[in-house]
Amino acid sequence: MAAAARAVKEGEMTLSQANREKPRSSSSAADPGPDEMLEKLPEQLQVLIARSMILQTKVRRLDTSIHAP
């Protein structure tokens, strides 16, 4: 459990305080690169990258809904 989540759970800080301290991830960090590069990778790695991209999208959507004002 993240430190901020633990602090909220234990009453050491409010959810809004934890939200202000929460680092935002960069959407460009999830960019796997050009398709030409991906096609050169082994198939299992391509599948893993695709699955991780789906997971990152779901996490960003969840993060947005949780931290929306």
N, C-alpha and C positions, 0 to 999 in steps of 0.2 A: 504494500500500500504506500502510495506517495506520502511524503511528509505533510503536504498541505491537506490531503484527504484525512490523514490521521488527526491533524490538528483540529479540523472541523468536527470530526467524529467525537473527539474528546472535549469539545467546547473551548478550545484554546483560541480559535479564530472563527469569524463568521464565513459563510460561503462566499459572500461578496469580497471579503478580504482575500480569500484563497484565489478567487478568480482574477483579482488584480495582480497577484504574484505569479500566476500560471504563465509559463512561457508559451508563446504561440509558435506552432511549427510552420515552416515555410512550405507553401504549396509546391514550389519548384524542387524541393528536396525529394519529392516523390517521383520526379520525372525520370523514367528509366532510360531515356536517350532515344536516338533515332532508330526507326524500325530496322534499318540496314545493319546496325550493330547488334540488335537483339536477335536477328535471324542467324547470326554467326555463332550464337551461343548454343550449348547442348539443349536438347528439347526439355529435359527435366528442369533445367535452370530457367528456361523461358516460361514454363508452367508456374514455377515458384514465383517468378517476378510478377506474372499476371495475377496470381492469387494474392500477392502482397499488395498490389495496386488496388484490388477490390477491397481488401481489409483496410487500407489507408483511407479510401473513400468513405467507408462505413464509419471509421473512427472520427474523421473530420465532420461528418454529418451528425454523429452523436455529440461530439464536442460543441458544435454550433448550437444544437438544441438544448444542451445542458447549460451552456453559458450565455444563452440569449437573454437580453434584459426583459 
